[in-house]
């Protein structure tokens, strides 16, 4: 492990040397050579593809020069041991907004807003339903929990897989269309539209998954209520089942919309999904009071409004996607479907490990009583809300890394890896400082109970102190997905989840919420350590990323 850590530090510093002396911004000079018919959705795709090709050309030039002259030892070799100050100094060289950093943020910020739109829409629904009564509000809460559990289990893996596969395929086709070989890119069809089988496969799987989810939620609503512990004679039972039955009709458009979002993310276009989600949520907010109060549909009106908005979001995304891509493939590649299913199965297992760990933490906190549980819930909501920005950074890194890696441009891939880690670390530190300064006023938005707020304050050290680890953990997830390292991402998460669940199970009864906080911090820390270790081992798909660096070290 020590040797691995040293190797990773060596690669980190070498990359900083290389990136600081290379003319990264000059790589735009060849962007004009890319044919305009391959411009998909926005100029960022063209710029990124041209920059990748330019970087690859410079990489070949550098390789040729290495054959005639040895590398500069002061640049590519490391002597002696490193101190923490030296490492921080090297990292600080990358804390600047160059072209790559700006591109990461240009992808991440719209994605963060889109991710935040759904929680905001849920708050609006809750506000309207809350005026119907406590029973109705509780019934909707139970139904939404069941619906979200199914959605996270199956839909999120499809979203991440689609993003990676589309980014890879798009990058390869863009490279092939301008390789100077005279070969025709068969991915290009009539009227400037492209046929990307990864999109066709994803949409087909999304339709099948959505229909299966709708049937399961509709016909299995009673069974799901039993699992949630809602007895048949509970006043919540009937309204909860009715709400879930209506929401089930929205399952197909949700999954299809997520697959379309994955395609847009693969093209590094996060603005179009933001506009679509914004339009759908605006419609939902307009329909809620009309259907709930004017037509007296009650919580059924809230469900209908949500379903209609979900169909609008799916329609907008498919409509915009069809402007540039042929959605239906004439040939169904069974191997591609198997690849989707295999990768999806791995990520479903990973998602289960995360959900079980978080559920156990919540359960152990609930055993402390209503007041500790309320304070815990405030901290967790703040913690999860801030994670949206880190998740958006991971999304940007995933798309950029997948594009560089699939083209064999490992120099660009390394730049994305290190720059994303640097931005993630700075973001985490900034969020921690922001929380330490503003947690007091922010926590009063959730409760005015002094005892609850005291509990929430006791969790401030965890919520704020864990932000750097949270940011790095999410960023590393994006790096896994960017090189399709789904197997390691799944197995490592299962191991981390089992370890932390056991820790929480043992420490929570002894130390109370402090044991829960410690377990969740351990959960994020182990994710970071496993991620850094994976990068340092240079195994699996990472072997190719570091291969040229090893040659330079030699």
DACORJO-V78008 format. One record per backbone hydrogen bond with DSSP energy under -1.0 kcal/mol. NH is the residue of the N-H (numbers start at 0). CO is the residue of the C=O. Records with the same first field share a line. If there is no record, write none. Layout:
NH = CO  CO
//
This chain:
4 = 0
5 = 1
6 = 2
7 = 3
8 = 4
9 = 5
10 = 6
11 = 7
12 = 8
13 = 9
14 = 10
15 = 11
16 = 12
17 = 13
18 = 14
19 = 15
20 = 16
21 = 17
23 = 21
26 = 23
27 = 24
28 = 25
30 = 27
32 = 29
33 = 30
37 = 34
38 = 35
41 = 39
44 = 41
46 = 42
47 = 43
48 = 44
49 = 45
50 = 46
51 = 47
52 = 48
53 = 49
54 = 50
55 = 51
56 = 52
57 = 53
58 = 54
59 = 55
60 = 56
61 = 57
62 = 58
63 = 59
64 = 60
65 = 61
68 = 64
74 = 71
75 = 71
76 = 72
86 = 82
87 = 83
88 = 84
89 = 85
90 = 86
91 = 87
93 = 90
94 = 91
95 = 93
97 = 95
101 = 97
102 = 98
103 = 99
104 = 100
105 = 101
106 = 102
107 = 103
108 = 104
110 = 106
111 = 107
112 = 108
113 = 109
114 = 110
115 = 111
116 = 112
119 = 115
120 = 116
121 = 117
122 = 118
123 = 119
124 = 120
125 = 121
126 = 122
127 = 123
128 = 124
129 = 125
130 = 127
131 = 128
136 = 132
137 = 133
138 = 134
139 = 135
140 = 136
141 = 137
142 = 138
143 = 139
144 = 140
145 = 141
146 = 142
147 = 143
148 = 144
149 = 145
150 = 146
151 = 147
152 = 148
153 = 149
154 = 150
155 = 150
157 = 153
158 = 154
159 = 155
160 = 156
161 = 157
162 = 158
163 = 159
164 = 160
165 = 161
166 = 162
167 = 163
168 = 164
169 = 165
170 = 166
171 = 167
172 = 168
173 = 169
174 = 170
175 = 171
176 = 172
187 = 184
188 = 192
192 = 189
193 = 323
194 = 186
198 = 195
199 = 195
200 = 196
201 = 197
202 = 198
203 = 199
204 = 200
205 = 201
206 = 202
207 = 203
208 = 204
209 = 205
210 = 206
211 = 207
212 = 208
213 = 209
214 = 210
215 = 211
216 = 212
217 = 213
218 = 214
219 = 215
223 = 219
224 = 220
225 = 221
226 = 222
227 = 223
228 = 225
229 = 224
233 = 230
236 = 233
239 = 235
240 = 236
241 = 237
242 = 238
243 = 239
244 = 240
245 = 241
246 = 242
247 = 243
248 = 245
249 = 246
250 = 247
253 = 249
254 = 250
255 = 251
256 = 252
257 = 253
258 = 254
259 = 255
260 = 256
261 = 257
262 = 258
263 = 259
264 = 260
265 = 261
266 = 262
267 = 264
268 = 263
274 = 270
275 = 271
276 = 272
277 = 273
278 = 274
279 = 275
280 = 276
281 = 277
282 = 278
283 = 279
284 = 280
285 = 281
286 = 282
287 = 283
290 = 286
291 = 287
292 = 288
293 = 288
294 = 289
296 = 290
297 = 291
299 = 296
301 = 297
302 = 298
303 = 299
304 = 300
305 = 301
306 = 302
307 = 303
308 = 304
309 = 305
310 = 306
311 = 307
312 = 308
313 = 309
314 = 310
315 = 311
316 = 312
317 = 313
318 = 314
319 = 315
320 = 316
321 = 317
323 = 320
324 = 320
325 = 193
336 = 332
337 = 333
338 = 334
339 = 335
340 = 336
341 = 337
342 = 338
343 = 339
344 = 340
345 = 341
346 = 342
347 = 343
348 = 344
349 = 345
350 = 346
351 = 347
352 = 348
353 = 349
354 = 350
355 = 351
356 = 352
357 = 353
358 = 354
359 = 355
360 = 356
361 = 357
362 = 358
363 = 359
364 = 360
365 = 361
366 = 362
367 = 364
368 = 365
372 = 368
373 = 369
374 = 370
375 = 371
376 = 372
377 = 373
378 = 374
379 = 375
380 = 376
381 = 377
382 = 378
383 = 379
384 = 380
385 = 381
387 = 384
390 = 386
391 = 387
392 = 388
393 = 389
394 = 390
395 = 391
396 = 392
397 = 393
398 = 394
399 = 395
400 = 396
401 = 397
402 = 398
403 = 399
404 = 400
405 = 401
406 = 402
407 = 404
408 = 403
409 = 407
412 = 408
413 = 409
414 = 410
415 = 411
416 = 412
417 = 413
418 = 414
419 = 415
420 = 416
421 = 417
422 = 418
423 = 419
424 = 420
425 = 421
426 = 422
427 = 423
428 = 424
429 = 425
430 = 426
431 = 427
432 = 428
433 = 429
434 = 430
435 = 431
436 = 432
437 = 433
438 = 434
441 = 437
442 = 438
443 = 439
444 = 441
445 = 442
446 = 442
452 = 448
453 = 449
454 = 450
455 = 451
456 = 452
457 = 453
459 = 456
462 = 458
463 = 459
464 = 460
465 = 461
466 = 463
469 = 465
470 = 466
471 = 467
472 = 468
473 = 469
474 = 470
475 = 471
476 = 472
477 = 473
478 = 474
479 = 475
480 = 476
481 = 477
482 = 478
483 = 480
484 = 479
485 = 483
488 = 484
489 = 485
490 = 486
491 = 487
492 = 488
493 = 489
494 = 490
495 = 491
496 = 492
497 = 493
498 = 494
499 = 495
500 = 496
501 = 497
502 = 498
503 = 499
504 = 500
505 = 501
506 = 502
507 = 503
510 = 506
511 = 507
513 = 510
515 = 511
516 = 512
517 = 513
518 = 514
519 = 515
520 = 516
521 = 517
522 = 518
523 = 519
524 = 520
525 = 521
526 = 522
527 = 523
528 = 524
529 = 525
530 = 526
531 = 527
532 = 528
533 = 529
534 = 530
535 = 531
536 = 532
541 = 538
542 = 539
545 = 541
549 = 545
550 = 546
551 = 547
552 = 548
553 = 549
//
